[in-house]
């Protein structure tokens, strides 16, 4: 009789879809993959999703991944599962533990006025940085909760529980109300310096701590086993260990093998619906342009985030009737593709800006300019992150350090070429797909065995990949975009 393989399940519940991977716990081999879409609705700054759809998608994706793994060879035994979810989303639950309304997503910008007002009520940005490591912006959960209190007080008053997206799914799996330091640090009511909810901030927000999940020591902490209902829905035994899980950026860091060692030698650029830059470090940088996140192990994961990345560029391709890869450098054309407002720089009411058009402008150059504007915004945030961590972005020794390029955009030739040209840095493009889900799988392995999930992911080799040598930095394009943002941004985009 063949020996059964131990398999762990990692779930990435993102903005647009759920992905689940079934991974051989010993080798890291991906034995199965499942996907299911989400629906995002809203106009005029609103971005919402039905949390029940997340659960339906999780069940479909996990079942598909396990089915693939079972068909791949020897018998499998699923030993652990963990969820990594889109950060910041606000889920308000009623007494029946069902959502009272659609979730407010991270890219819902309606709460920008509440973010500004909260910043002032506490005494300004420094007061927030000292306590949470971050200054409220429209993305943060605290601003969304305040928006709910002001615009839908009946829902705020009826809420018996407040959850982040991954918290909700972990609770559905295990029956336990639990979160982790990483995702909790994106709420702006968790004190990263103290590793706990901040009572003063909860008072400021009128939020009873009894409505919040407990904070587990790490995302690999075992929350429990599967509930009877979850086990039946997934077709798995109740003995499967459920990890506390974490946010998507924190899980990506685990999947890349970034942890307490503080590998600032390898900062990460992630190209997805949003563009993010982050690095694992022991430092606690205080910069209002950054989110001062905790890593899932309670160390630091400072992060810069832009709202407009791959979807914004795809929108330009659709408007121009071009394939997304049918692009060339923008030349004198500059595009700031801030189609959903922008978070970094903090311009929540911004719209897109195109300048430098001529009768002779090639549509492919206009698309290329959209790529350049999005990549510039992400890389500019990276420079801010490095500076906040005590490094000079212009220092050749710093610039020679490779970037790890991940996310859906990292699979696109034009994205890779544009980041390479505008950064002037070598790139490492990991071979593994679905790094968020793989990081979650490593957390699941940690919950099942007690191993360090970063060590597990490192042994799996999920962060290894192709190395692209540096090319000369395109200083002319960089300066041209920077000049437009500096001169036009404050007046035309806000």
Residue, then its C-alpha position, 0 to 999 in steps of 0.5 A: x500500500x503506498x504511503x500517504x503524503x502529508x498535504x497542506x492547503x494555502x488559501x489566497x482570498x484576494x480582491x478579485x478571486x480565491x486561489x488555493x494550493x495543495x502542497x506536499x508538506x515535505x517538498x513544497x511541490x504544488x500538487x493541486x490548484x483551485x480558483x474561483x472568482x469574486x464580484x466587486x461592485x461600486x462606483x464613485x469611490x465605492x468598492x464592495x464585495x459580499x463576504x458570503x461569496x468569499x466563503x463560497x469561492x474558498x470552498x470551491x477552490x479548496x475542493x478543486x485543489x484537493x481533487x487535483x492533489x488526490x489525482x496526482x499520485x499517492x494518497x494524500x492526507x490534508x494536515x493543515x490549512x491557512x488563509x491569507x486575505x486582502x488587507x483592510x477590508x471591513x466586515x460587520x457581522x450581526x448577532x447571527x454572525x452573518x454580514x450585515x452589509x457588503x464588505x468595504x474593501x481596501x480600495x474603497x476611497x469613500x472614507x478619505x474624509x474620515x481618515x483625515x479627521x481621525x488623523x487630526x483628532x489624535x493630534x496629527x500624523x506623528x501621534x498615529x505613527x508613534x502608536x500604530x506605525x501608520x497614519x490613517x488613509x482611506x484604505x485603513x480599516x479604522x477609517x472605514x469603520x468611522x465611515x460606517x458609524x457616520x453614514x450607516x449608524x444602524x449597521x455600526x450599532x447592530x454589529x456584534x463582531x468586526x472582522x478583516x476578510x481573512x479573520x472571517x474565513x478563519x472563523x468559518x473554518x475553525x469556529x474561533x475568532x482569531x487574527x494575527x499581528x500582521x493583518x491586525x497591524x493594518x487596522x490602525x487600531x492595533x499598536x505595533x509597538x505594544x503588540x496589542x489593540x490600543x484601548x485609546x484608539x478603540x475609544x476614539x473609534x467607539x469600538x468595543x474590543x469585545x467585537x474584535x478577534x483575539x490576536x494570536x502570537x503568529x499567523x502559524x498559531x493553531x486556531x483549532x481544527x475544522x468545525x463540523x460544518x466546514x469539514x463537510x463543506x470542504x470534504x476534509x476531516x475535522x482533524x485538519x489544523x487551522x492556522x490563524x492566517x494573515x494578510x496577503x502581503x505578510x503571506x507573500x513575505x513568508x512565501x519568499x522566505x523573508x522573516x526575522x533576519x531582516x533581509x533588506x538586501x531583497x526588497x519586494x515589488x508586487x504588481x497586482x491590482x495594487x502595487x506594493x513594496x515591502x521589506x522584512x526588517x527589525x527596524x520600526x520606520x516612522x514615515x507617514x507615506x508607509x504602512x508600518x505593518x507587523x510581519x506575521x511573526x510580530x517583527x516588521x514589514x513596512x510597506x508602501x502601496x499604490x492603488x493603480x497598478x495592473x488593472x489601471x494599465x489594462x484599462x488603458x489597453x482596453x480603451x486603446x483596443x490594444x493587447x496589454x503587451x502591445x506597448x512601447x516606451x512612452x517618449x514625451x507622453x506621460x500618464x499618471x494612471x490614478x483611475x481609482x484615486x491614489x494612496x501613495x501619493x495620498x490623493x484619494x480624489x485623484x483621476x487619471x492624467x495624460x499629458x504630452x499627446x500629439x497628432x503623431x502619438x503612437x497608441x502603443x506609446x500611450x499604453x507604454x506611458x501608462x505602464x511607466x506611470x504605474x511603475x514609477x509610482x511603485x518604485x517611488x514608494x520603494x525609494x521612500x521605504x528604503x530611506x525610512x529604513x535608513x538606506x540611501x536609494x541613490x547609493x550605488x551599493x543600495x541600487x545594486x541590490x536586486x528587487x524581488x518582483x512578484x504578482x501577476x504583473x511579474x509574468x508580463x514582459x512589458x511590466x518586467x521590462x518597464x520596472x527593470x528600465x525605470x529602477x536600473x536594478x537587477x531583478x529576481x522573478x521567483x519561478x513559483x506562482x501564487x506566492x501568497x497562497x504558498x506563504x499561507x501553505x507554509x503557515x498551515x504547515x507551521x500550525x500542523x507541525x510547530x515548524x517555523x513557516x519561514x524556514x519551511x518556505x525557505x526549504x521549499x525554495x519558493x523564493x528562488x527564480x530567474x535573475x535579470x541583470x540590471x540595465x541602465x536606469x532611464x533617468x530621462x523618463x523618470x525625471x519627466x514623470x516626476x516633473x509632471x507629478x510635482x507640478x500638476x499633481x497637487x492642482x489637477x489630481x486632488 
